Amino acid sequence: MLSFESDYIEGAHPLILQALAKSNMECLSGYGNDPYTKRAKEKIAGICGCQSDQVYFLTGGTQTNKILVKTMLLPYQGVIAASSGHVSVHEAGAIESAGHKVLCLPSHNGKILASELDSCITDFYADENHEHMVFPGMTYISQPTEYGTLYSKEELSRIYQVCEKHKIPLFIDGARLGYALMSRENDLTIRELASLCHVFYMGGTKIGALCGEAVVFTKKNMPAHFDNLVKKEGALLAKGRLLGIQFDTLFTDDLYFKISQNAIDRSEELKTIFIKKGYKFYIDSPTNQLFIIIENKKLAELKKNVAVSFWEKYDLNHTVVRFATSWATTKEKILELEKFI
């Protein structure tokens, strides 16, 4: 059975498994106070132009989104996001369970517009009843978006300027950030992205790690006593080495970027095959997620041999499905898939 269901269906890159096995019997301090974690933080801080004490490791995307929203917002504030954003749709109300409402803006191929963000915040304070409403306290975007699309440097700069104008943080979900950075259409370096937000994270779960997300606070703005706040959420690993070793490996010899490039290369090959065979794209994604409109009978036949991800119904006879390549997708898998589509 072939699977293009997601980009976290494989385990971990072999070099990570080797590093975990090699260090397995070492006696190391807990809670991330080990040399591997320290080194990983220094490497990430170096490429982002930030301080190493402003880098923090958490285990998963939803956990990271919830903790950052909860620790950076005041009780009366909510987070602005696209209606299609991950925190808006696919996190089971995790943000709301933390006591913060998701304030939705229209989604434009997965993205929000700076002009609509500005109007949203301006109109809120112009409403004389705003003390009875949820205050906009943060802006959330993802790079790439839920539809695999990218914010350009200009688009991100405009959104950042709006957030600065209204004195609220811009938070970038980077669960798939490596795939965004290596896309042919990307015009942002990692340092530029870091300079145009207040906090972001570099995903490991979807890019070669067993688990883990590397959070970067870019303005020396990590919440006070962050360890304490993370532990309250049950998210502070005693064996913090598990994350440190993985990210130390990912950011050695550009491994993170090299394996991200593989996903993009394989996605481009798959895109060419879909075009050649006459399939229609629901949206033109330049990253590792392809959204294809498939006739329902053909989809049922395809699922006998290939696992894909349902996205949404297109009409009575067609469905939008997602094909995702990953750091581990091989050319052989692409050629095998071609036989079934």
TIGUVEX-293080 format. One record per residue (C-alpha): residue in one letter; x, y, z. Coordinates in steps of 0.25 Angstrom, whole numbers, plus 5000, padded with zeros to 4 digits. Layout:
AXYZ
...
END
This chain:
M500050005000
L500650134996
S500350255005
F500450405001
E499450435013
S500350535020
D501750575023
Y501950505036
I501550365033
E503050315033
G503750305046
A505050385047
H506350415038
P507350305040
L508350405045
I507450445056
L507250295060
Q508750275060
A508950395069
L507850355079
A508450215079
K509850255081
S509550355093
N508550255099
M509350215111
E509950355114
C509450415127
L508950545124
S508250655132
G506750665130
Y505750775125
G506650815113
N507950845122
D508850755114
P509950785104
Y509150735092
T508050835094
K508950945097
R509650925084
A508350905076
K507951045082
E509251105078
K509151055064
I507751105062
A507951235068
G509151255059
I508351235046
C507251315051
G508051435056
C507451415070
Q507951385084
S508051235088
D507351265101
Q506151305093
V506051165086
Y505151055092
F504750915089
L503350865090
T502850725085
G501650755075
G500950865066
T499650875073
Q500350875087
T501250985082
N500151065076
K499251055089
I500451085099
L500951205091
V499551265090
K499251235104
T500551295110
M500651415101
L499251465102
L498451535113
P497151465118
Y496251565110
Q497051545097
G496851455085
V497651415073
I497351465059
A497551355048
A497051315034
S495751245034
S496551125028
G497651135038
H498051015046
V497651075059
S496351105053
V495950975047
H496850855050
E497250865065
A495950825072
G495750955079
A497050945086
I497151095086
E495751125091
S496051015102
A497151105107
G496151215108
H496451295096
K495551315084
V496051295069
L495651425062
C495551385047
L495851465035
P495551425021
S496451325015
H497051365001
N497651234996
G498051205011
K498551345014
I498051465021
L498251615015
A498951725023
S497851815019
E496751735025
L497551705037
D497751855039
S496251875037
C495951765047
I496751825058
T496351975055
D494851945054
F494951865067
Y495451995075
A494452085067
D493351995073
E492852065086
N492451935091
H493851875090
E494051855105
H492951745104
M493651675093
V494951585091
F496151675088
P497051645077
G498351615084
M499151535073
T499251495059
Y499451355055
I499851315041
S500651185036
Q501751175025
P501351105017
T499851115019
E498851005020
Y498751005005
G500250995003
T500351144998
L501351245002
Y501451385008
S502451465000
K503451555007
E502551675003
E501251615008
L501951575021
S502551705023
R501151775021
I500551685032
Y501751705041
Q501551855040
V500051845043
C500451765056
E501451865060
K500551985057
H499551915067
K500551865077
I500151715076
P501051605073
L501151525060
F501251375061
I501751285050
D501351145050
G502551075043
A502150925045
R502550915030
L503551035030
G504650955023
Y503750925011
A503351065010
L504851115010
M505251015000
S504151044990
R504451104977
E503551214979
N504051254993
D504751394994
L504951395009
T506251355016
I506051295030
R506751415036
E505751505028
L504551425033
A505051435047
S505251585046
L503751605041
C503051535053
H503151525068
V503151375070
F503151255060
Y503551115061
M504251015051
G503550885051
G504250755053
T503150655053
K502850675039
I504250695034
G505050575039
A504950565054
L504150465062
C503450585069
G503850725072
E503650875069
A504750985071
V504151115076
V504851245074
F504551375081
T505151475072
K505051605080
K505651555093
N504151535097
M504051395103
P502951395114
A503551405128
H503751275135
F503451195122
D503851065127
N502851085139
L501751115129
V502050995120
K502050905131
K500750945136
E500250905122
G500850765124
A501850795113
L503150795119
L503950675116
A504850615127
K505650555116
G505850675109
R507050615102
L506050545093
L505750675086
G507150735087
I507850615080
Q506850615069
F506950765066
D508450765068
T508550655057
L507550735048
F508350855048
T509750785046
D510250805032
D508950865027
L508150735028
Y506850805031
F506950885018
K507450765009
I506350675013
S505350785012
Q505850804997
N505550654995
A504050674998
I504050794988
D504750724977
R503850604978
S502550694979
E502950754966
E503150624959
L501750584964
K501150714959
T501750684945
I501050554945
F499750604949
I499750714939
K500150604928
K499050514932
G498050634931
Y497650644946
K497150784951
F497750854963
Y496850914974
I497951014977
D499351034971
S500251004983
P501751024981
T502150934993
N502050794997
Q500450784998
L499750764985
F498150774985
I497550704974
I496050694969
I495750544967
E494450484962
N493850394973
K493850264966
K495350284962
L495650324976
A495050194981
E495850114972
L497150194975
K496950164990
K497050014988
N498550044986
V498850184991
A498650255004
V498250405002
S497650505011
F496250555009
W496150705009
E494750745005
K493650714996
Y493650784982
D492350754977
L491350634977
N492350554968
H493750604971
T494550614984
V495850694987
V496950614992
R498350644997
F499550574993
A500750605002
T502250574999
S503250575010
W504650575014
A504650425012
T503850414998
T504650344988
K504650354973
E504250204972
K503050234980
I502650354971
L502750254959
E501950144966
L500850244969
E500850284954
K500350154951
F499150164959
I498750314955
END
